[in-house]
Amino acid sequence: MNPSLARCLVAEFVGTAGLLALIVGSGIMADNLSGGNDGVALIGCTAAIGAGLTVLIWVFGPVSGCHINPAVTLAFTLRGEIAPQRAAAYVAVQAFAGVVGVLATHVMFDLPILQASTTVRTGVGQWFSEIVATFGLVTVILGCLRVRPRAVAAAVGLFIFAACWFTASTSFANPAVTLARSFTDTFCGIRPVDAPAFILMEFLAAAAAVPFAAWLFRKDTT
């Protein structure tokens, strides 16, 4: 299968918009049904995200690779597996699609379409959490591609589900997700002023994961 760039971009658009609908929509629903118990809300939200992300990768992976994440696209660009011009198109579509996915979710839940988050997410602990989450995500992807390619979708879904719990930031691990979540003042939001630091940490972590994975999973010659 060798899809055209147009088909790849459509896959990245639908996949990223779908991911944000999963994140924000499950957050709204979980918050509505949890009776104010944030732990219950988080388990409902993260379970939906992990399951839905797995399905998105199964469906769109054969078309575009289902990056749906600029940090993942950066990693494959650094590995020389996607041309810089193509990568730039992926990232632009991902960023736009994420915002569209959030706005569409507001429509589904009969909320004001245009919002700005007021949820504070800042500080060294949360910034470092984004490094850990994104480094882990990219390493999981590259490791699975090397040793067990068919497990990528499930491994990514399970890792994100787990990382939502073991990181202080609840694991954004995706610059397009971070940007889009600044446009929703719901359970999953992040203040626009806090988003750039998260995005920087995510890109730095992805760049660091590439040489680490290349070393860790390299083929032995002896």
C-alpha atoms as an extended CHARMM CRD file, in Angstrom:
* protein
*
       222  EXT
         1         1  MET       CA              0.0000000000        0.0000000000        0.0000000000  PROA      1               0.0000000000
         2         2  ASN       CA              1.5200000000        3.3040000000       -1.1210000000  PROA      2               0.0000000000
         3         3  PRO       CA             -1.1100000000        6.0030000000       -0.4940000000  PROA      3               0.0000000000
         4         4  SER       CA             -0.8070000000        9.4970000000       -1.9080000000  PROA      4               0.0000000000
         5         5  LEU       CA              0.0990000000       12.4640000000        0.2450000000  PROA      5               0.0000000000
         6         6  ALA       CA             -3.5050000000       13.6660000000        0.0580000000  PROA      6               0.0000000000
         7         7  ARG       CA             -4.7980000000       10.3880000000        1.4700000000  PROA      7               0.0000000000
         8         8  CYS       CA             -2.1510000000       10.4300000000        4.1910000000  PROA      8               0.0000000000
         9         9  LEU       CA             -3.1010000000       13.9590000000        5.2060000000  PROA      9               0.0000000000
        10        10  VAL       CA             -6.7860000000       13.0500000000        5.3350000000  PROA      10              0.0000000000
        11        11  ALA       CA             -5.9140000000       10.0760000000        7.5520000000  PROA      11              0.0000000000
        12        12  GLU       CA             -3.8560000000       12.3140000000        9.8310000000  PROA      12              0.0000000000
        13        13  PHE       CA             -6.6740000000       14.8660000000        9.9650000000  PROA      13              0.0000000000
        14        14  VAL       CA             -9.4110000000       12.3830000000       10.8200000000  PROA      14              0.0000000000
        15        15  GLY       CA             -7.1720000000       10.4860000000       13.2210000000  PROA      15              0.0000000000
        16        16  THR       CA             -6.0420000000       13.5710000000       15.1300000000  PROA      16              0.0000000000
        17        17  ALA       CA             -9.5100000000       15.0900000000       15.2570000000  PROA      17              0.0000000000
        18        18  GLY       CA            -10.8000000000       11.7390000000       16.4660000000  PROA      18              0.0000000000
        19        19  LEU       CA             -8.1290000000       11.5650000000       19.1470000000  PROA      19              0.0000000000
        20        20  LEU       CA             -9.1230000000       14.9720000000       20.5180000000  PROA      20              0.0000000000
        21        21  ALA       CA            -12.7860000000       14.0050000000       20.4530000000  PROA      21              0.0000000000
        22        22  LEU       CA            -11.8270000000       10.9270000000       22.4760000000  PROA      22              0.0000000000
        23        23  ILE       CA             -9.8370000000       12.9400000000       25.0040000000  PROA      23              0.0000000000
        24        24  VAL       CA            -12.1550000000       15.8960000000       25.4750000000  PROA      24              0.0000000000
        25        25  GLY       CA            -15.4230000000       14.0300000000       25.0070000000  PROA      25              0.0000000000
        26        26  SER       CA            -14.5260000000       11.2620000000       27.4410000000  PROA      26              0.0000000000
        27        27  GLY       CA            -13.3330000000       13.9040000000       29.8880000000  PROA      27              0.0000000000
        28        28  ILE       CA            -16.6280000000       15.7720000000       29.7030000000  PROA      28              0.0000000000
        29        29  MET       CA            -18.6780000000       12.5900000000       30.0220000000  PROA      29              0.0000000000
        30        30  ALA       CA            -16.5730000000       11.2580000000       32.8810000000  PROA      30              0.0000000000
        31        31  ASP       CA            -16.7950000000       14.5710000000       34.7150000000  PROA      31              0.0000000000
        32        32  ASN       CA            -20.5660000000       14.6790000000       34.2420000000  PROA      32              0.0000000000
        33        33  LEU       CA            -21.0920000000       11.1490000000       35.5630000000  PROA      33              0.0000000000
        34        34  SER       CA            -18.4940000000       10.9440000000       38.3430000000  PROA      34              0.0000000000
        35        35  GLY       CA            -20.3410000000       13.0340000000       40.9040000000  PROA      35              0.0000000000
        36        36  GLY       CA            -17.3160000000       15.2140000000       41.5550000000  PROA      36              0.0000000000
        37        37  ASN       CA            -14.9260000000       12.2850000000       42.1300000000  PROA      37              0.0000000000
        38        38  ASP       CA            -11.8710000000       13.1620000000       40.0420000000  PROA      38              0.0000000000
        39        39  GLY       CA            -10.4010000000        9.6710000000       40.4180000000  PROA      39              0.0000000000
        40        40  VAL       CA            -13.4900000000        8.0550000000       38.9520000000  PROA      40              0.0000000000
        41        41  ALA       CA            -13.5400000000       10.6520000000       36.1890000000  PROA      41              0.0000000000
        42        42  LEU       CA             -9.8990000000        9.9990000000       35.3610000000  PROA      42              0.0000000000
        43        43  ILE       CA            -10.2740000000        6.2290000000       35.1460000000  PROA      43              0.0000000000
        44        44  GLY       CA            -13.2350000000        6.5810000000       32.8040000000  PROA      44              0.0000000000
        45        45  CYS       CA            -11.4940000000        9.1510000000       30.6500000000  PROA      45              0.0000000000
        46        46  THR       CA             -8.1790000000        7.3180000000       30.3790000000  PROA      46              0.0000000000
        47        47  ALA       CA             -9.7790000000        3.9520000000       29.6450000000  PROA      47              0.0000000000
        48        48  ALA       CA            -11.6520000000        5.4880000000       26.7110000000  PROA      48              0.0000000000
        49        49  ILE       CA             -8.5120000000        7.2080000000       25.4480000000  PROA      49              0.0000000000
        50        50  GLY       CA             -6.3860000000        4.0670000000       25.5970000000  PROA      50              0.0000000000
        51        51  ALA       CA             -8.9900000000        1.9260000000       23.8560000000  PROA      51              0.0000000000
        52        52  GLY       CA             -9.8560000000        4.5310000000       21.2370000000  PROA      52              0.0000000000
        53        53  LEU       CA             -6.2150000000        5.3180000000       20.4540000000  PROA      53              0.0000000000
        54        54  THR       CA             -5.5500000000        1.6430000000       19.7870000000  PROA      54              0.0000000000
        55        55  VAL       CA             -8.4110000000        1.5270000000       17.2950000000  PROA      55              0.0000000000
        56        56  LEU       CA             -7.2760000000        4.7270000000       15.5560000000  PROA      56              0.0000000000
        57        57  ILE       CA             -3.8190000000        3.2570000000       14.9970000000  PROA      57              0.0000000000
        58        58  TRP       CA             -5.2640000000        0.0040000000       13.6580000000  PROA      58              0.0000000000
        59        59  VAL       CA             -7.4800000000        1.8980000000       11.2150000000  PROA      59              0.0000000000
        60        60  PHE       CA             -5.2410000000        4.7170000000        9.9980000000  PROA      60              0.0000000000
        61        61  GLY       CA             -1.8030000000        3.1710000000       10.4950000000  PROA      61              0.0000000000
        62        62  PRO       CA             -1.8020000000        1.4360000000        7.0840000000  PROA      62              0.0000000000
        63        63  VAL       CA             -2.5340000000        4.7550000000        5.3580000000  PROA      63              0.0000000000
        64        64  SER       CA             -0.3870000000        7.4400000000        6.9860000000  PROA      64              0.0000000000
        65        65  GLY       CA              1.3680000000        5.5750000000        9.7640000000  PROA      65              0.0000000000
        66        66  CYS       CA             -1.1660000000        7.2170000000       12.0950000000  PROA      66              0.0000000000
        67        67  HSD       CA              1.3510000000        9.5670000000       13.6630000000  PROA      67              0.0000000000
        68        68  ILE       CA             -1.4620000000       11.9010000000       14.8520000000  PROA      68              0.0000000000
        69        69  ASN       CA              1.2560000000       13.5160000000       16.9560000000  PROA      69              0.0000000000
        70        70  PRO       CA              3.8840000000       16.0720000000       15.8570000000  PROA      70              0.0000000000
        71        71  ALA       CA              6.4000000000       14.5800000000       18.2930000000  PROA      71              0.0000000000
        72        72  VAL       CA              6.0720000000       11.2010000000       16.5740000000  PROA      72              0.0000000000
        73        73  THR       CA              6.3670000000       12.8580000000       13.1740000000  PROA      73              0.0000000000
        74        74  LEU       CA              9.5430000000       14.6030000000       14.3840000000  PROA      74              0.0000000000
        75        75  ALA       CA             10.9590000000       11.2570000000       15.5010000000  PROA      75              0.0000000000
        76        76  PHE       CA             10.3940000000        9.6540000000       12.0990000000  PROA      76              0.0000000000
        77        77  THR       CA             11.8260000000       12.7300000000       10.3890000000  PROA      77              0.0000000000
        78        78  LEU       CA             15.0000000000       12.4920000000       12.4610000000  PROA      78              0.0000000000
        79        79  ARG       CA             15.2180000000        8.8120000000       11.5210000000  PROA      79              0.0000000000
        80        80  GLY       CA             15.0440000000        9.7680000000        7.8280000000  PROA      80              0.0000000000
        81        81  GLU       CA             11.7940000000        7.8480000000        7.3120000000  PROA      81              0.0000000000
        82        82  ILE       CA              9.7190000000       10.8440000000        6.2640000000  PROA      82              0.0000000000
        83        83  ALA       CA             10.8740000000       13.8430000000        4.2180000000  PROA      83              0.0000000000
        84        84  PRO       CA             10.9250000000       17.2160000000        6.0020000000  PROA      84              0.0000000000
        85        85  GLN       CA              8.3970000000       18.7420000000        3.5880000000  PROA      85              0.0000000000
        86        86  ARG       CA              5.9950000000       15.8560000000        4.1070000000  PROA      86              0.0000000000
        87        87  ALA       CA              6.5570000000       16.0370000000        7.8610000000  PROA      87              0.0000000000
        88        88  ALA       CA              5.7190000000       19.7540000000        7.8710000000  PROA      88              0.0000000000
        89        89  ALA       CA              2.4400000000       18.9980000000        6.0980000000  PROA      89              0.0000000000
        90        90  TYR       CA              1.6650000000       16.2740000000        8.6440000000  PROA      90              0.0000000000
        91        91  VAL       CA              2.3090000000       18.6140000000       11.5810000000  PROA      91              0.0000000000
        92        92  ALA       CA              0.2190000000       21.4460000000       10.1190000000  PROA      92              0.0000000000
        93        93  VAL       CA             -2.7180000000       19.0960000000        9.5390000000  PROA      93              0.0000000000
        94        94  GLN       CA             -2.3530000000       17.5510000000       13.0110000000  PROA      94              0.0000000000
        95        95  ALA       CA             -2.4100000000       20.9540000000       14.7130000000  PROA      95              0.0000000000
        96        96  PHE       CA             -5.4600000000       22.1170000000       12.7650000000  PROA      96              0.0000000000
        97        97  ALA       CA             -7.3010000000       18.8150000000       13.1440000000  PROA      97              0.0000000000
        98        98  GLY       CA             -6.7970000000       18.7960000000       16.9010000000  PROA      98              0.0000000000
        99        99  VAL       CA             -8.5390000000       22.1300000000       17.2870000000  PROA      99              0.0000000000
       100       100  VAL       CA            -11.3310000000       21.0120000000       14.9550000000  PROA      100             0.0000000000
       101       101  GLY       CA            -11.7790000000       17.8830000000       17.0560000000  PROA      101             0.0000000000
       102       102  VAL       CA            -12.1500000000       19.9500000000       20.2260000000  PROA      102             0.0000000000
       103       103  LEU       CA            -14.6660000000       22.3450000000       18.6680000000  PROA      103             0.0000000000
       104       104  ALA       CA            -16.6820000000       19.4380000000       17.2800000000  PROA      104             0.0000000000
       105       105  THR       CA            -16.7640000000       17.8810000000       20.7380000000  PROA      105             0.0000000000
       106       106  HSD       CA            -18.1490000000       21.0980000000       22.1990000000  PROA      106             0.0000000000
       107       107  VAL       CA            -20.9440000000       20.8960000000       19.6400000000  PROA      107             0.0000000000
       108       108  MET       CA            -21.6940000000       17.2840000000       20.6040000000  PROA      108             0.0000000000
       109       109  PHE       CA            -22.0660000000       18.2340000000       24.2690000000  PROA      109             0.0000000000
       110       110  ASP       CA            -23.9730000000       21.4590000000       23.5850000000  PROA      110             0.0000000000
       111       111  LEU       CA            -21.2150000000       23.6430000000       25.0380000000  PROA      111             0.0000000000
       112       112  PRO       CA            -19.9480000000       27.0400000000       23.8480000000  PROA      112             0.0000000000
       113       113  ILE       CA            -17.9010000000       26.2460000000       20.7510000000  PROA      113             0.0000000000
       114       114  LEU       CA            -15.1040000000       28.7430000000       21.3640000000  PROA      114             0.0000000000
       115       115  GLN       CA            -13.4420000000       28.4470000000       24.7500000000  PROA      115             0.0000000000
       116       116  ALA       CA            -10.0820000000       29.0520000000       26.3970000000  PROA      116             0.0000000000
       117       117  SER       CA             -9.0090000000       26.7920000000       29.2260000000  PROA      117             0.0000000000
       118       118  THR       CA             -8.4800000000       28.1470000000       32.7400000000  PROA      118             0.0000000000
       119       119  THR       CA             -6.9260000000       24.9260000000       34.0930000000  PROA      119             0.0000000000
       120       120  VAL       CA             -3.4470000000       25.5980000000       35.5030000000  PROA      120             0.0000000000
       121       121  ARG       CA             -0.8450000000       23.0310000000       34.4160000000  PROA      121             0.0000000000
       122       122  THR       CA              2.6460000000       24.3150000000       35.0990000000  PROA      122             0.0000000000
       123       123  GLY       CA              5.7490000000       23.7140000000       37.1850000000  PROA      123             0.0000000000
       124       124  VAL       CA              8.8720000000       21.5700000000       37.0550000000  PROA      124             0.0000000000
       125       125  GLY       CA              7.0440000000       18.3820000000       38.0090000000  PROA      125             0.0000000000
       126       126  GLN       CA              4.5530000000       18.6730000000       35.1630000000  PROA      126             0.0000000000
       127       127  TRP       CA              7.1970000000       19.7410000000       32.6480000000  PROA      127             0.0000000000
       128       128  PHE       CA              9.3830000000       16.7860000000       33.6000000000  PROA      128             0.0000000000
       129       129  SER       CA              6.3360000000       14.5380000000       33.4080000000  PROA      129             0.0000000000
       130       130  GLU       CA              5.8830000000       15.5430000000       29.7780000000  PROA      130             0.0000000000
       131       131  ILE       CA              9.5020000000       14.6160000000       29.0920000000  PROA      131             0.0000000000
       132       132  VAL       CA              8.9810000000       11.2080000000       30.6940000000  PROA      132             0.0000000000
       133       133  ALA       CA              5.6630000000       10.5710000000       28.9500000000  PROA      133             0.0000000000
       134       134  THR       CA              6.8230000000       11.6090000000       25.4730000000  PROA      134             0.0000000000
       135       135  PHE       CA             10.2040000000        9.9070000000       25.7430000000  PROA      135             0.0000000000
       136       136  GLY       CA              8.4150000000        6.7570000000       26.8380000000  PROA      136             0.0000000000
       137       137  LEU       CA              5.8350000000        6.9640000000       24.0660000000  PROA      137             0.0000000000
       138       138  VAL       CA              8.3810000000        7.3770000000       21.2810000000  PROA      138             0.0000000000
       139       139  THR       CA             10.5780000000        4.6270000000       22.7240000000  PROA      139             0.0000000000
       140       140  VAL       CA              7.5870000000        2.2750000000       22.8930000000  PROA      140             0.0000000000
       141       141  ILE       CA              6.7240000000        2.9940000000       19.2550000000  PROA      141             0.0000000000
       142       142  LEU       CA             10.2700000000        2.5800000000       17.9480000000  PROA      142             0.0000000000
       143       143  GLY       CA             10.9260000000       -0.4640000000       20.0980000000  PROA      143             0.0000000000
       144       144  CYS       CA              7.7660000000       -2.2180000000       18.9620000000  PROA      144             0.0000000000
       145       145  LEU       CA              8.5010000000       -1.4250000000       15.3390000000  PROA      145             0.0000000000
       146       146  ARG       CA             11.8630000000       -3.1160000000       15.7810000000  PROA      146             0.0000000000
       147       147  VAL       CA             10.8730000000       -6.2290000000       17.7460000000  PROA      147             0.0000000000
       148       148  ARG       CA              7.0890000000       -6.6390000000       17.4790000000  PROA      148             0.0000000000
       149       149  PRO       CA              5.4650000000       -4.4370000000       14.8110000000  PROA      149             0.0000000000
       150       150  ARG       CA              1.9780000000       -5.8970000000       15.1790000000  PROA      150             0.0000000000
       151       151  ALA       CA              1.9260000000       -4.8270000000       18.8280000000  PROA      151             0.0000000000
       152       152  VAL       CA              2.3710000000       -1.1060000000       18.1680000000  PROA      152             0.0000000000
       153       153  ALA       CA             -1.2900000000       -0.1290000000       18.3940000000  PROA      153             0.0000000000
       154       154  ALA       CA             -1.9860000000       -2.0440000000       21.5920000000  PROA      154             0.0000000000
       155       155  ALA       CA              1.3090000000       -0.9960000000       23.1660000000  PROA      155             0.0000000000
       156       156  VAL       CA              0.6750000000        2.6940000000       22.4910000000  PROA      156             0.0000000000
       157       157  GLY       CA             -2.8730000000        2.5080000000       23.8260000000  PROA      157             0.0000000000
       158       158  LEU       CA             -1.7490000000        0.7150000000       26.9800000000  PROA      158             0.0000000000
       159       159  PHE       CA              1.1960000000        3.0390000000       27.5400000000  PROA      159             0.0000000000
       160       160  ILE       CA             -0.9180000000        6.1770000000       27.2600000000  PROA      160             0.0000000000
       161       161  PHE       CA             -3.5380000000        4.6850000000       29.5800000000  PROA      161             0.0000000000
       162       162  ALA       CA             -0.8130000000        3.9680000000       32.1460000000  PROA      162             0.0000000000
       163       163  ALA       CA              1.0150000000        7.2780000000       31.6580000000  PROA      163             0.0000000000
       164       164  CYS       CA             -2.1710000000        9.2190000000       32.3400000000  PROA      164             0.0000000000
       165       165  TRP       CA             -1.8940000000        7.7930000000       35.8620000000  PROA      165             0.0000000000
       166       166  PHE       CA              1.8280000000        7.6790000000       36.6250000000  PROA      166             0.0000000000
       167       167  THR       CA              2.7040000000       11.2000000000       35.4290000000  PROA      167             0.0000000000
       168       168  ALA       CA              1.8420000000       14.4150000000       37.2370000000  PROA      168             0.0000000000
       169       169  SER       CA              0.7430000000       16.0150000000       33.9630000000  PROA      169             0.0000000000
       170       170  THR       CA             -1.6200000000       13.1270000000       33.0790000000  PROA      170             0.0000000000
       171       171  SER       CA              0.4750000000       12.5290000000       29.9680000000  PROA      171             0.0000000000
       172       172  PHE       CA             -0.3330000000       14.8820000000       27.1110000000  PROA      172             0.0000000000
       173       173  ALA       CA              2.7730000000       13.6170000000       25.2170000000  PROA      173             0.0000000000
       174       174  ASN       CA              1.5590000000       15.2390000000       21.9890000000  PROA      174             0.0000000000
       175       175  PRO       CA              2.0360000000       18.8750000000       20.8800000000  PROA      175             0.0000000000
       176       176  ALA       CA             -1.1560000000       18.8410000000       18.7800000000  PROA      176             0.0000000000
       177       177  VAL       CA             -3.1160000000       17.5570000000       21.7690000000  PROA      177             0.0000000000
       178       178  THR       CA             -1.5790000000       20.1860000000       24.0330000000  PROA      178             0.0000000000
       179       179  LEU       CA             -2.4390000000       22.9960000000       21.6350000000  PROA      179             0.0000000000
       180       180  ALA       CA             -5.9910000000       21.7600000000       21.0970000000  PROA      180             0.0000000000
       181       181  ARG       CA             -6.6820000000       21.2240000000       24.7930000000  PROA      181             0.0000000000
       182       182  SER       CA             -5.9680000000       24.9020000000       25.4320000000  PROA      182             0.0000000000
       183       183  PHE       CA             -9.2070000000       25.5630000000       23.5070000000  PROA      183             0.0000000000
       184       184  THR       CA            -11.4520000000       23.7370000000       25.9680000000  PROA      184             0.0000000000
       185       185  ASP       CA            -12.3490000000       24.8360000000       29.4860000000  PROA      185             0.0000000000
       186       186  THR       CA            -13.4240000000       21.3290000000       30.4670000000  PROA      186             0.0000000000
       187       187  PHE       CA            -11.9410000000       18.4340000000       32.4490000000  PROA      187             0.0000000000
       188       188  CYS       CA             -9.0140000000       18.0010000000       30.0400000000  PROA      188             0.0000000000
       189       189  GLY       CA             -8.0760000000       21.6390000000       29.4660000000  PROA      189             0.0000000000
       190       190  ILE       CA             -4.7560000000       23.4540000000       29.8450000000  PROA      190             0.0000000000
       191       191  ARG       CA             -4.3370000000       27.2240000000       30.0280000000  PROA      191             0.0000000000
       192       192  PRO       CA             -3.0010000000       28.6710000000       26.7610000000  PROA      192             0.0000000000
       193       193  VAL       CA             -0.1590000000       30.3010000000       28.6900000000  PROA      193             0.0000000000
       194       194  ASP       CA              0.9270000000       26.8920000000       30.0130000000  PROA      194             0.0000000000
       195       195  ALA       CA              0.8350000000       25.0690000000       26.6690000000  PROA      195             0.0000000000
       196       196  PRO       CA              4.1510000000       26.2830000000       25.1300000000  PROA      196             0.0000000000
       197       197  ALA       CA              6.2880000000       24.7840000000       27.9250000000  PROA      197             0.0000000000
       198       198  PHE       CA              4.5060000000       21.4330000000       27.5360000000  PROA      198             0.0000000000
       199       199  ILE       CA              5.0290000000       21.5160000000       23.7720000000  PROA      199             0.0000000000
       200       200  LEU       CA              8.7300000000       22.3160000000       24.1250000000  PROA      200             0.0000000000
       201       201  MET       CA              9.2600000000       19.4270000000       26.5560000000  PROA      201             0.0000000000
       202       202  GLU       CA              7.4150000000       17.0460000000       24.2340000000  PROA      202             0.0000000000
       203       203  PHE       CA              9.5470000000       17.9130000000       21.2160000000  PROA      203             0.0000000000
       204       204  LEU       CA             12.7890000000       17.7350000000       23.2040000000  PROA      204             0.0000000000
       205       205  ALA       CA             11.8430000000       14.3480000000       24.6220000000  PROA      205             0.0000000000
       206       206  ALA       CA             10.9580000000       12.9580000000       21.1970000000  PROA      206             0.0000000000
       207       207  ALA       CA             14.2980000000       14.1350000000       19.7990000000  PROA      207             0.0000000000
       208       208  ALA       CA             16.1360000000       12.4900000000       22.6960000000  PROA      208             0.0000000000
       209       209  ALA       CA             14.2500000000        9.2130000000       22.3180000000  PROA      209             0.0000000000
       210       210  VAL       CA             15.3720000000        8.7080000000       18.7140000000  PROA      210             0.0000000000
       211       211  PRO       CA             19.1200000000        8.1330000000       19.3480000000  PROA      211             0.0000000000
       212       212  PHE       CA             18.3160000000        6.2190000000       22.5280000000  PROA      212             0.0000000000
       213       213  ALA       CA             16.0410000000        3.8000000000       20.6660000000  PROA      213             0.0000000000
       214       214  ALA       CA             18.5470000000        3.4960000000       17.8090000000  PROA      214             0.0000000000
       215       215  TRP       CA             21.1940000000        2.4120000000       20.2990000000  PROA      215             0.0000000000
       216       216  LEU       CA             18.9730000000        0.1950000000       22.4460000000  PROA      216             0.0000000000
       217       217  PHE       CA             17.2640000000       -1.6790000000       19.6190000000  PROA      217             0.0000000000
       218       218  ARG       CA             20.1070000000       -1.8050000000       17.0960000000  PROA      218             0.0000000000
       219       219  LYS       CA             20.8520000000       -5.0960000000       15.3980000000  PROA      219             0.0000000000
       220       220  ASP       CA             23.9250000000       -6.7940000000       16.8090000000  PROA      220             0.0000000000
       221       221  THR       CA             26.6210000000       -7.5510000000       14.2550000000  PROA      221             0.0000000000
       222       222  THR       CA             28.4010000000      -10.2430000000       16.2460000000  PROA      222             0.0000000000
